[in-house]
Amino acid sequence: MKVIIEKISKEKEEQVTILCHGVSKEVAEIEHFVKTRQEGIEAYDEDNIEMIPLSDICYVEAVDDRVFAYLEHKVYEVKLRLYEFEQVHGDKQFFRCSKAVIVNLMKIQAIKSALNGRFAAILTNGETVIISRKFVPELKERLHGGQYDE
């Protein structure tokens, strides 16, 4: 697949155009990726309400009946339950890695083995999240593009 990037003036609207023979799985994934980069979520920072881009979220965690979105250098409270966040955003970009955590796959810098069949994901913000052994097979499948066999 050929990639062409063209710089435009500030007055013009940025856009992505895909020229293809048909909408294959790969083309659909590219389209989905571009669209999710533009999506945001309402988040709370003490007294302020902000729209934060989904692509900025490293992981989402449920703690004491509250849900928090962790970014590179900031933490926000989100007014969705963890399962609601997963239903809406649990697609190619977000992955439930334990009972209380959903991680942004695009923010994983490295993955290493941990104890008892678990993995540890090192994120771009320097934090480490544990991937429970229950979710390891699905993670392997997602990282291999749905073509993983044990």
C-alpha positions as CSV (number, residue, x, y, z in Angstrom):
1,M,0.0,0.0,0.0
2,K,1.3,3.4,-1.0
3,V,1.2,6.3,1.5
4,I,1.2,9.9,0.4
5,I,1.3,12.9,2.8
6,E,0.7,16.3,1.4
7,K,1.1,19.5,3.5
8,I,-1.7,22.0,3.1
9,S,-2.3,25.6,4.3
10,K,-3.9,26.4,7.7
11,E,-7.0,27.6,5.9
12,K,-7.8,24.2,4.4
13,E,-9.5,21.4,6.5
14,E,-7.3,18.4,7.2
15,Q,-8.6,15.1,5.7
16,V,-7.7,11.6,5.0
17,T,-8.6,10.0,1.7
18,I,-8.3,6.3,1.0
19,L,-8.1,5.1,-2.6
20,C,-8.8,1.4,-2.7
21,H,-10.2,-1.4,-4.9
22,G,-12.5,-2.5,-2.2
23,V,-13.0,-2.1,1.6
24,S,-10.9,-4.9,3.0
25,K,-10.4,-5.6,6.7
26,E,-7.1,-3.6,6.6
27,V,-8.8,-0.5,5.0
28,A,-11.7,-0.7,7.5
29,E,-9.1,-0.8,10.4
30,I,-7.4,2.3,9.0
31,E,-10.7,4.1,8.7
32,H,-11.6,3.1,12.3
33,F,-8.2,4.2,13.6
34,V,-8.6,7.7,11.9
35,K,-12.1,8.1,13.3
36,T,-11.2,7.1,16.8
37,R,-8.3,9.6,16.9
38,Q,-11.0,12.3,16.7
39,E,-13.3,11.0,19.4
40,G,-13.3,12.4,22.9
41,I,-14.8,11.6,26.3
42,E,-16.2,13.9,29.0
43,A,-13.8,13.9,32.0
44,Y,-13.7,15.7,35.3
45,D,-10.7,17.4,36.9
46,E,-11.8,18.7,40.3
47,D,-14.3,21.4,39.4
48,N,-13.6,21.4,35.6
49,I,-15.2,19.4,32.9
50,E,-13.1,18.7,29.8
51,M,-13.3,16.8,26.6
52,I,-10.2,14.6,26.4
53,P,-9.3,12.8,23.2
54,L,-9.6,9.0,23.5
55,S,-6.1,8.7,21.9
56,D,-4.6,10.5,24.9
57,I,-5.8,7.9,27.4
58,C,-3.2,5.4,28.5
59,Y,-5.6,3.3,30.6
60,V,-8.9,3.5,32.5
61,E,-9.2,2.0,36.0
62,A,-12.1,1.4,38.4
63,V,-11.3,2.3,42.0
64,D,-13.9,2.3,44.8
65,D,-17.0,2.7,42.5
66,R,-15.3,5.5,40.6
67,V,-13.6,5.3,37.2
68,F,-10.4,7.2,36.3
69,A,-8.8,7.9,33.0
70,Y,-5.0,8.1,33.2
71,L,-3.2,10.2,30.6
72,E,0.6,10.9,30.2
73,H,0.7,13.4,33.1
74,K,-2.8,13.8,34.4
75,V,-5.7,11.8,35.9
76,Y,-9.4,12.5,35.2
77,E,-12.5,11.0,36.7
78,V,-14.9,9.6,34.1
79,K,-18.7,9.3,34.8
80,L,-19.0,6.0,33.0
81,R,-18.9,2.6,34.6
82,L,-16.0,0.5,33.4
83,Y,-18.2,-1.9,31.5
84,E,-19.9,1.1,29.8
85,F,-16.6,2.4,28.7
86,E,-15.7,-1.1,27.4
87,Q,-19.0,-1.4,25.5
88,V,-18.6,2.0,23.8
89,H,-14.8,2.0,23.3
90,G,-13.7,-1.6,23.7
91,D,-12.7,-2.0,20.0
92,K,-9.3,-2.2,18.4
93,Q,-7.8,0.5,20.5
94,F,-8.9,-0.4,24.0
95,F,-8.5,-3.8,25.7
96,R,-9.8,-5.0,29.1
97,C,-6.6,-6.5,30.8
98,S,-8.1,-7.2,34.2
99,K,-11.2,-6.9,36.3
100,A,-10.6,-3.2,37.0
101,V,-8.4,-2.0,34.1
102,I,-8.9,-1.2,30.4
103,V,-5.7,-0.4,28.6
104,N,-5.1,1.6,25.4
105,L,-3.2,-0.8,23.1
106,M,-1.7,2.2,21.2
107,K,0.0,3.3,24.5
108,I,1.8,0.0,25.2
109,Q,5.5,0.4,24.9
110,A,6.5,-3.1,25.8
111,I,5.1,-6.3,27.3
112,K,6.9,-8.8,29.4
113,S,6.1,-12.0,31.3
114,A,5.1,-11.7,34.9
115,L,4.4,-14.3,37.6
116,N,1.6,-16.9,37.3
117,G,1.0,-16.7,33.6
118,R,0.3,-12.9,33.7
119,F,1.9,-10.2,31.6
120,A,3.0,-6.7,32.5
121,A,2.5,-4.0,30.0
122,I,4.8,-1.0,30.2
123,L,3.0,2.1,29.0
124,T,4.3,5.3,27.3
125,N,3.7,7.2,30.5
126,G,6.1,4.9,32.3
127,E,3.4,3.1,34.3
128,T,3.0,-0.7,34.4
129,V,-0.4,-2.4,34.2
130,I,-0.8,-6.1,34.9
131,I,-2.6,-8.2,32.3
132,S,-4.5,-11.0,34.1
133,R,-3.9,-14.5,32.8
134,K,-7.6,-14.8,31.9
135,F,-7.1,-12.0,29.3
136,V,-3.7,-13.1,28.0
137,P,-5.0,-15.3,25.1
138,E,-7.3,-12.5,23.8
139,L,-4.4,-10.0,24.0
140,K,-2.1,-12.3,22.0
141,E,-4.9,-12.7,19.4
142,R,-5.5,-8.9,19.2
143,L,-1.7,-8.2,18.9
144,H,-1.4,-10.8,16.1
145,G,-4.3,-9.4,14.2
146,G,-6.7,-12.2,15.1
147,Q,-4.5,-14.9,13.8
148,Y,-3.0,-16.3,17.0
149,D,-3.2,-20.0,17.8
150,E,-1.7,-21.5,20.9
